[in-house]
Amino acid sequence: MAMGPRLDLRQSQSLVMTPQLQQAIKLLALSNLEIEAFIGEALDANPLLEMGEAAPEGGMAEPAFEGEPEAMRRTTLESSPVDQLVSEGRAADDRPLDIDASALDRDRDTGDGSRTDFTDTLADFGTSGSGGEGPDINERGGDGETLAEHLHAQIGAVTSDPALLFAARWLIDQIDEAGYLTTTLDDALEALGLPMPAMQAALGLVQSLDPTGVCARNLAECIALQAREADRYDPCMARLIDNLDLVARGEIARLKRLCHVDDEDFADMLRELRSYDPKPGLRFGSRPAEAVVPDILVQAVTGEDGVPGWDIALNPATLPRLVVNRRYYVEMRHACVAKDAKAWLGERLADANWLLKALDQRQKTILKVAAEIVKQQEGFFRLGVAHLKPLTLRTVAEAIAMHESTVSRVTSNKYLHCARGTFELKYFFTSGVASADGESSVSAEAVKAAIRQLIDAEDPKAVLSDDTLVDLLKARGFDLARRTVAKYREAIGLGSSVQRRRQKTLAGVR
């Protein structure tokens, strides 16, 4: 058989990821802050793009794009079976299991909470000088004076010795945001080449500054500095501070023997200890604190016919406000003579139109996914975390006829604000826990809420063990293993029965 070249035509199908498609997928997963940065880059690169007018204060925003209908930014869900139960006063009929909703949903905090007692801080802190949880965002300084600035402003008025001043300023720069020294004097000696007496003098100088307790090398030294300032650093208090690990473990009898005090004196010492600040540096701002800006706003509304529903809208503050300056395009096109210039201008117009279309599609997709989440989790929005149902990305994707990966991108780094607080969209996708009858399942978040309710209501003299929690949860309809209960308990920041017993014992010392 003779061999030779020939041409064949064949048809085949393949998925081609164009640059525009790749960019659209990327835009879908970006947060509102990342979108803002992306738009800033697009404005710099494309002269035909301009920012639209900002949203009016206290009012609703104008459309983000020219000719944008209101429906593209807002949608409304009509009544559902949950609304029917609520209007008839039978909200309990929709409960997934036998859980007291009023006890679980006392406020907007459906999460894990935080521990603010000093003894809890000791347990988290150990004997080191860093770590643990910081204060709430409302307690943190935003654009205020930082700790380093506050200390540098004082040090110049305290000493005029150049060597001492140099060493003290160097130590100030080694202090973390909690107020603790992050290096050792040996490292300071090696870095500065000063004798140990000079470094110790510089350390004492910085420790004498405000706030009291700053530049301590560990928690015990921080508390001791504050006790000396309050003129309470006697031998008994010194022994108590030297044994903070025993305080954290709640070994009261042993501490009384070490300090040689009776019950009344020990209670007074413990009250004094609780009054000290284990992280004095956090009173000052270290970097601007930024609150989460929600992408979706959900509000309960009542229709004209009296039927309750939901108003779901995109947050006007996060909407990209871009317009194409077509007048400038026409002027530039008439002014262009070279074909290359006209071709470049045409590409810029096509890129601008595509970007507006991509942002428009992103906006519609987010609104569509959010509306389906509200529909699926309406029990949560009406009645609280006890009514949060198991939900998967596939369930939402099938309901809105989209791919599961698209829903995953939409729910990444997006936040929803409702009457119960601000939540990441991922929060509403939870795994299911089988009930005792094996025929139904509830959200893992509802189980965590039930565990928190039981532990909050426990008697300090009869702290519930994990085995006891298993039995109590089984009586409520949750069929869980002991290790699962322990995992959920730790996930919401609650200690073991031994740890809780010690904490409650310390809390009872007054």
Buried (B, 14 or more C-beta within 10 A) or exposed (E): EEEEEEEEEEEEEEEEEEEBEEBBBEBBBBBBEEBEEBBEEBBEEBBBBBEBEEBEEEEEBBBBBEEBEEEBBBBEBEBBEBBBBBEEEEBEEBBBBEBBBEBBBEEEEBBEEEBEEBBBBBBEBBEEBBEBBBBEEEEBBEEEEBBBEBBBEBBEEBBEBEBBBBBBBBBBEBBBBBBBBEBEBEEBBEEBEBEEEBBEBBBEBBBBBEBBBBBBBBBBBBBBBBBBBEEBBEEBBBBBBBBBBBBBBBBBEEBBEBBEBEEEEBBBBBEBBBEBBBBBBBBBBBEEBEEEBBBBBBEEEEEEEEEBBBEBBBBBEBBBBBBBBEEEBEEBEEEBEEEEEEEEBEEBBEBBEBBBEBBBEBBBBBBBBBBBBBBBBBBBBBBBBBBBBBBBBEBBBEBBEBEEEBBBBBBBBBBBBBEBBBBBBBBBBBEBBBBBEEEBBBBBBBBBBBBBBBBEEBEEEEBBBBEBBBEBBEEBBBBBEEEBBBEBBEEBBBBBBEBBBBBBBBBEBE
